[in-house]
């Protein structure tokens, strides 16, 4: 699958718009890391949902799951650094048996922890104490919610997911999440439901804040807009609906050198469920590990060889550099 995706992404239609050539013209080639400020740990592809836009191709039937041995290697590597933030993602990361251990160990080391949550996982019988656990360890919850209306969210994430998401936000609000002065951050993530770029982050955040409060009485701290990357299920959607070339042209035409200079791979190191190292979660899904002499597995972690590494780029990188930019923390410009 990754090989086929790369073949499509490197199709002749965009050969004259090589991302590396555009970086060169912007004075940014080769793109290099500015330091590891975030250790992003993808604990696997197991998830209780099967979302249409998912770049991880996650779902209930996936068996790629990080083991305790690999999780321990991640913590051993973290202990060698002063990296302030651990970003735990999946799948639904909370379904991995190592999730809570990773949280407690990261907090023991004095690091800020982020949980990439799909919200509905909080309502599973097996996770009835998850909200209280997250609040106890002051874990920042970064939760995907495609829209503030049920029809759009359910179209992307499955029937009934919106109502479950609202119920989960109420649960988190009840614990103090999203409320000023609580110290418990709840940040939402917006992905477009079609083959278009997200609107300005500030304007849609205002819409979400108003509509979610008026319609459902729930609150949150910030909203991040993330551009859908042309990989995995979203790539399949683009090809199936004959939107691929049009969408890629949109990304290419919206290229912004300022966004390119601030891409998340420059301050993030991504660890796959099996311990392989990547410059970002998107490269991970395309099976493009770190290169240019950097250690490729967490067991071989050496901070000085990864801190200023050269980054592996490709045509999909246009997704992070279009318009105001896009990353796991929303717009970058």
Secondary structure by P-SEA (a helix, b strand, c coil): caaaaaaaaaccccccccaaaaaaaacccccccccccccccccccccccccccccccccccccccccaaaaaaaaaaaaaccccbbbbbccccccccaaaaaaaaaaaabbbbbbbccccccccccccaaaaaaaaabbbbbcccccccaaaaaaccccaaaaaaaaaaaaaaaaccccccccbbbbbbbbbccccccccaaaaaaaaaaaaaaaccccccbbbbbcccccaaaaaaaaaacaaaaaaaaaaaaccaaaaaccccccbbbbcccccccccaaaaaacccccccccccccccccccccbbbbbbcccccccccccccccccccc
